[in-house]
Amino acid sequence: MPKLEPKNKPKTTILGAGLLGRLMAHALCQQGHQVEIYERGGPNAEGSAAQVAAAMLAPLAESAITEPPVVKMGHYSLKRWKDIIQTLEEPVFFQQDGTLIIWHRQDSHEAKRFSQTLARNQLQMDFLEAPKELGRDELSRLEPSLSHQFQHGIYLPLEGQLDNRQLMTSLLASLTSLGATFHWNTPKDLSDFEAQYTHPEKGWLIDCRGLGSRSNWEDLRGVRGEVIRLFAPEVTLLRPLRLIHPRYPLYIAPKEEHIFVVGATEIESEDISNASVRSTLELLSAAYTVHSGFAEARILEISTQARPTLKDNLPAIRQLGPRTLQMNGLYRHGFLISPAVVDCALEFLNSGALSLAHSLGLSVQTL
């Protein structure tokens, strides 16, 4: 879309400056919109689920526990992240060296079942790279620090990750340079603006508030997640790991400078009080069984957040009025699928078309 002259720029209002809100605002600014963003919190996104995430971009790994549309959106988004990050003013750690699945000997039966599930899913969705089963020598070449602890593994090529907090900061810096207007610590509802967005020549009112949209979207619920950020100078891991476990799928995502994000918990609750002793012990104990160097790690942060989730655990877009749109329900897949959700919304806003949404299986309800 060509850049518009200032006097012709449509004005678009976005509610919520979390991951979806910032991505949507950035895309619209690049297309020439005047963008105004209202956020109930501050610029650090402290109330956003995006702050409490590992930001793994792993469509095949997630296929074991989610639906095909999420996998399709994740595969699409993995390619889009490179383009998005290249347009940002500040650097964002991005890696696409695959995901490694590992397990302890006593969990080999569960690992076999998991491997069969991945292989079956890849055959049904052949746009994904096939998983590769690893013996000890292959595992040692891929992750040398694990060679004495694990005998087997599964490698999922081309899967990736990014640094969620760097991304949120960089999006903010780029939006500021593009001229977006922010209203921090200013909670707003759709009813505060709807009268302004009823004519075709106007811009759009876009609701990206996550759980803040519950007054307008009754199907929303929160799913609690807990993550631990560690500084572990004695640990070197080259890519995200998932440890097969009988109760929960633990993940360890290495970031820059020996920072690691460890998580697994998924609780049907909107409680975002401090993490429990039980879940903290389980996460740290499991991480220690992966690499003994975590014993001397320093705990930087133990964080909790509730992810906005719809009834079917799938994302959705819906049009509430002639120029009013809602985007929500990213669940635990925010970084995995958000570029796809944004691009589907942009296609609809720009042309009224839904071809991308249909091809990815994203639910879009229109008037």
Secondary structure, 3 states (H helix, E strand, C coil): CCCCCHHHCCEEEEECCCHHHHHHHHHHHHCCCEEEEECCCCCCCCCCHHHCCCCEECHHHHCCCCCHHHHHHHHHHHHHHHHHHHCCCCCCCEECCCEEEECCHHHHHHHHHHHHHHHHHHHHCCCCCCCEEECHHHHHHHCHHHCCCCCCEEEECCCEEECHHHHHHHHHHHHHHHCCEEECCCCCCHHHCHHHCCCCCCCCEEECCHHHHCCCCCCCEEEEEEEEEEECCCCCCCCCEEECCCCCCEEEEECHHHEEEEECCCECCCCCCCCCHHHHHHHHHHHHHHCHHHHHCEEEEEEEEEEEECCCCCCEEEEEECCEEEEECCCCCHHHHHHHHHHHHHHHHHHCCCHHHHHHCCEEECC
